[in-house]
Amino acid sequence: MEYEYDGHTYQLTKLGLSDAKETLAELQKMEFFENALTSLTTNPDAVDRLERKLFRQNAQWLNETGQWVPLSKELTEAHFSGRLLSYYSVLIKAIGYNFEDFLSDGGTTDPAAETSPE
């Protein structure tokens, strides 16, 4: 999916299953679903781990020359320097995109209870 924010365009792709499970566990440890902003701003080490999962292989930035560039650690640092709100906005958008099905029902659906009648 493409996401435009603060005059920039980003392309976000979904995490694979293993990375999604690890990222979801990290988000729950951070209590992200209770208070997203507080959990992100008070857990810088956890945010670094989220950034590695959500940006490195799964997010790109459309640069000034019209080329998609992966958000490597170095590029993320340079691109978002002085733009902290933009950084968190893109990170939160990547979380929402990756876990939209989980978040749509608050993660409360019991998959085992959803059996089709025979």
ABEGO torsion letter per residue (X at the ends): XBBBBGGBBBBBBBBBAAAAAAAAAAAAAAGAAABAAAAAAABAAAAAAAAAAAAAAABBBBBAAGBBBBBBAAAAAAAABGBAAAAAAAAAAAAAAAAAAAAAAGGABBAAABBBBX
